[in-house]
Amino acid sequence: MKALILAAGFGKRMLPLTEHTPKPLLKVGKQSLIEHHLDGLATAGVKDVVINTAHLAEQIEQTLGNGQRYGLNIEYSREPYPLETAGAIIQALPLLGSQEFILVNGDVFTDFDFSTLMSKNTQYAHLIVVPNPEQHPEGDFALRDGVLNSTDLPKYTYAGLGLYHPQMFANYEAGSVLPLGPILRQQMLQQHISGQLYEGVWHDIGTPQRLEQLNQQILQETHGS
């Protein structure tokens, strides 16, 4: 199974940190955000990873290379400008193939076990949701009997992690700037999107302050152990 890590965004909310450094290369502890994901994917048994790039793309490619030192084969889906999440997936489909793939947002930090996704099958998508963080109290999707919908309450927050099938994007053209949310909600009307709640370590690195807080937490845990 292949994985796609989303790494093309400008990271405007992370300014000034992202003015000269792409957001996925910001450090959490001793590694960058994206390297934590690469290690997690390799541990789960993933061999092939596609990374989409746009903003400061050369830094990501120079840092990660072909993935050999992570035990992975990395290919890059290069975008002239960020195509948003669905647009990025559609652009990368020629590299991802015809089977399900794991999708990972490059700007989250988590200890989620990706191998749990590799044992699942889906015709559309299977998403990971988490308890709502302080900065997103209203959540995104409701979870009922393993199926996600956008109308019920309570709602959980989409973790930026999931298993996707290429056929969900079959009717869209490459090069389009497309957000993922409307496509997911459309498929949820047909009960096509399954999901599961994850209550382990998960952080959305959305601001410099949240990154600093997470690094302080990790520092304290390291010295306390």
N, C-alpha and C positions, 0 to 999 in steps of 0.2 A: 504494500500500500504506500502511496505517495502522500506528501504533505505540502501544503501551500502556506507560507508565512507572509502575512501582509506587512510590507515595510516601506511603502511608497509615499506616505503622507508627509505634509509639511510640518506637522507638530506645532501648530501656531500657539496652542495653549501652553506649550513648554518653553516658549521664548523667555529669556535669550539663550537658553541652553541649546536649542535646536537651530540657532542661526548658522552655526558652523559644524554641528554634529547631528546626523539623522537620529531621530528619536529611538529607534531600536538599538542603537549603539550606546545609549546612555547606560551607565554602570549601576547595577544593583549588587552590592557586595563587591566581589572581585571580578565578576563577569558582566558583560552587557546583557540587556534584556533578551536580545535575540539569541545569544549564546546559551542562555538558560534553556530556551526552547529547543535549540539544536541538541543539547545534551539530553533533554527529556525525550525527544523523538528518537534519538539513537538508542537510548536505554529501552524504549518500548519496542524496538525492532524495525523501525522505519529505516529504509536505506536511501530513498530518493526524496529530496526536498527541493521545491521550487520557491524562490523568493522574488516577489515583485518589487521593483525599484523605480524611483523617479527623483525625489528630492535628495540631493547629494549622493546619488546612486554609486558613484565611483568609490566612495568611502566604504560602503557596505561590501562591494565586490572585492576591494583590496584587503579588507579586514578578514572576510570569511573565505575568500578564494573558492576552490572547487569542493570544499567541505571535507577533504581527506583527513585533516587532523581531528575532525569530530566523528570520524567513522561514517561519513555520509557522502553522497554524491549530490552536489548543489548545482542547480541550473537557475538562471535568472530570466524573469519575464520583465523586460524593460519597457517602461511607459514614458511617452514624451512629457506627460504631466499626469498627476494622480487621477485615476479613472473611477475613484470610489470603490467600495467593496465588491459589488456585483460586477462592475466593469473590469476590475482587476481579475476576478475569477474567470470571466469570459475570455479576456486577453490571454490568460495562462493555460486555457484548456488544451491547446496543442501539446504543451509540455506535460500535462497531467494525465492524459490518456482517457480511456472510456470507463474506468472503474471509479468507485468511491475514493474520495481523498479526505484527509484531515485538514481542516482550516484552522489557522492560529493567528490571532491578532498579534502583531509584533510589539504592541505597547502594553501588554498585560504581563503580570508576574504571577506565577502559579506553580504549585507542586502537583497539579493534576496528572494522573497516570494515563498517558495517551494510549497505552496498550488496551485499555478498556474500550476504546473506540474501534480498534482493529478487529475486534470480535463481533462487531455489529454489521448488519446489512441494512441499507436504506435505498428506496427508489427516489427519494427527494432529499431530506436532510434530517439529521439527528443533532440537536443542539444541547449544549451544556448551559444551564442557568445557575445563578448563585443568589444568595440572600442580598437584598438591596443594600448597596453601600450608602454611606451618609450623603454623598453628593448626588445620588440618583434614587431618592426614596420612593418614587412612583413605579419603578420597575419597567419592564418591557412586555413580558409575556406571562400568561397564566399557564400552569401545568396541571392537567387533570388526567389521571389514569395513563400517564406516560405520553400524552399528546399535548402539544402546545397550542394555545389560541391567544388572540389579542384582545379579547373582550371580557373574560371572567376576572374576578378578583379572588385572592390577592395575586399580584404579579411579581415575578422575579426579574432579575437583570440578566440579559444575555451576556455570557462570559467572554465572547469573542473566541470561542472554541466549539468545534463541531465536526460532524462527518457529513459531507455533501456528495451528491451524485451529479455528474455532468448534465444529465438529461433535464434537470431543473432549469438549465440555462440554454437549452437547445434552440429556443426561438428568438434569441437576442444576438445582435451583431457585435463583433469585436470592434473595439475602439470607442464604444459608447461610454459616456460618463453616467454610471448607474449606481444608485445606492442599493443596498441589499434589503433593507427593511420592507419596502413595499412588495417585493417579490415574495419574501417570507410570509407576509400577512395574507397575500393572495392565496398562497398554497395552504395556509392554515385554515382558510374557509372550507377547504376540501378535506381537512384533517390529515394532511399529507406530511406534517412536520412533527416528529416525535422529539422527546427531550428527557432530560434527567437533571435533578438538583444536585449540585456539588457544594459541600459545606466545608471544604478544606481551605488551604491557603490560596487566596486569589486577591490581587490588587490591580486596579486600573490606574496606570501611571499617567494621570491626566494633567498634572501641574507640577512645577518645580518643588512646591511645598510637599506634595504627596510623595514625590521621589525622595526628598530629604528625610521625611518621616519614616519611610520604609528602610532606608539605609541606616538610620539611627536605631531602629528596632532590631535590624539584623546585627548591628555592631554590639548592642546590649546582649542579645542572645548568644553571640559568639564569646563575649567575655564572661558571660554568666555560666557557660557550660564547662 
